[in-house]
Amino acid sequence: MNSSITKLFNIKYPIVQGGMIWVSGAKLAAAVSNAGGLGIVGAGSMNPDVLKEHILKTKSLTDKAFGVNVPLLYSGAEEQINCAIDLGVKIFFTSAGSPKKFTDYLKKKGAVVVHVTSSPELAVKCLEAGVDAIVAEGYEAGGHNGREEITTMTLIPQVRERISIPIIAAGGIATGSAIAAAFALGADGVQMGTRFLMTKESSAHENFKNLALQALPHSTQIMMRSTVPVRLFNNQFSSDIKKIEETYTGEELKKKLIEHLGKFRAMNGMHKGELEQGELEIGQIISLIKNIPTVAEVMKELISDYQKTLSRLPVKL
Amino acid sequence: MNSSITKLFNIKYPIVQGGMIWVSGAKLAAAVSNAGGLGIVGAGSMNPDVLKEHILKTKSLTDKAFGVNVPLLYSGAEEQINCAIDLGVKIFFTSAGSPKKFTDYLKKKGAVVVHVTSSPELAVKCLEAGVDAIVAEGYEAGGHNGREEITTMTLIPQVRERISIPIIAAGGIATGSAIAAAFALGADGVQMGTRFLMTKESSAHENFKNLALQALPHSTQIMMRSTVPVRLFNNQFSSDIKKIEETYTGEELKKKLIEHLGKFRAMNGMHKGELEQGELEIGQIISLIKNIPTVAEVMKELISDYQKTLSRLPVKL
């Protein structure tokens, strides 16, 4: 078992780098693929020209398999998908929308399709839509989050009991120990966002990376439950959201939140390093991360930590 | 490793039954201890007379070690502690309050003291207070919950890196696979509430157990974040809370919530089986549980599932 993921993508280790807006461009994706995992270009924050540039650059930096992540909630999703297909991309991770929307289309183009889910029920819908694998992402994860608030610990076994296609666990995973835990729970592979955000090759701004190094266990929070739930690093922007959420209710709350959100907050925060007024999406596990190594160093450490973890597990209870 | 928990309590398996108000009396505690785990009498819902009766009954039903859980947020905590000490109880789990409050006192009486924490920082305070072990309980857990919303997956490794005394993982654990996951993350033992609630020996009402058998993955929710966060099974009572939370803010919200809560809701729900108007505290993992076996059957299944899980883990990544 667990070889299903490496076979599906033709990679060495069952480790996928999560597609992250403003953070996962060509440099990160290529580094992960070159280190034996599956690198993912996060198309969510890219217009077709930028996406094209990143796909071509990834190809120039690695001859290994890589994928593109397309969040379906943005209006440019179809254009992004077609751009990637035209450039020969064969692995698609779709998220934040219905798996029915593009799976058929992508399969007909010969692509491997993976959809990101936050609930066991949606995992079944992914299976019905014909995806090749799913990412099951728990409440711990950074960025957009499921309304059901199902944690990785309870999500993975409940997805496993419903579907037999490969499951990639995500949310709260940044070490080899957590990979072992995810496998114990029934996953065939893992997806890591935050751990790869904190590498030399990610395009998160240095300010953001350095701030994140100081994270405490409660430095992230789910905000905007009344509109689109998202896990953010605590800063002035998120404090202001909290104040709004504590002051307004109903439609007025939604209106105030949309006003406050404005535009370019995520770009300003994660990519340009505006630490107080920008939006900083990151996972709860950030506080376990104490360094900003290269991707190759991360991968080496993951493999060795997994091994150590296995050797210290009691043989029986 | 992991033998630290069995040695500390003088038990066979590193499995603790969580103290649950209205659910964990003598019958459940004795059954768990007799099956090789650590049974816990949940004192939170008991006045000293009732607690005395349950402790004496537990002693009559088992000659194995068992403990008493005392939530410190109730006014009767000191009386409960003294009652248990007078009856020779030697293992105390304290929760929902400061570990400094009773640890010294209990240690001087020769007791083993364990405190329940929901954050790595509080775990350090427990260590400083002189406890023998801690329960690190994640966001998945039923009933009262930490404000930090740290999940089991991210909590356990962050507690592990801070303290070297034994860690008992809780929240989202109901199978041998999850025990293996908890050990991989760095725990030495596990505490399970919901799995033991769903046994023949628990004193949860039959109505509640039967309703819980039908649970879906999103059937529980954290409610009352503005006062005391608690994970509840969705019913009319919790829908009403949600409505109040969506209508009021600030001090008015708190007032309305306290009014709505009223009295005896937990007893009426969990113990008397009032499924719509009662308070039903239960963990998120409930939807993975499909049967109501005896405690002995649960323990046997846990041991065997742990073994199977270990044998299917890939030897290397």
Interface residues (C-beta under 8 A of the other chain):
Chain A: M1 N2 S3 Y13 P14 I15 S119 P120 E121 G138 Y139 E140 R147 E148 E149 I150 T151 T152 M153 T154 L155 P157 Q158 E161 G171 G172 I173 T175 G176 S177 A178 I179 A180 A181 A182 F183 A184 L185 G186 L216 P217 H218 Q221 I222 E246 T247 Y248 T249 G250 Q284 I285 S287 L288 L302 I303 Y306 Q307 T309 L310 R312 L313 P314 V315 K316 L317
Chain B: M1 N2 S3 Y13 P14 I15 S119 P120 E121 G138 Y139 E140 R147 E148 E149 I150 T151 T152 M153 T154 L155 P157 Q158 E161 G171 G172 I173 T175 G176 S177 A178 I179 A180 A181 A182 F183 A184 L185 G186 L216 P217 H218 Q221 I222 E246 T247 Y248 T249 G250 Q284 I285 S287 L288 L302 I303 Y306 Q307 T309 L310 R312 L313 P314 V315 K316 L317
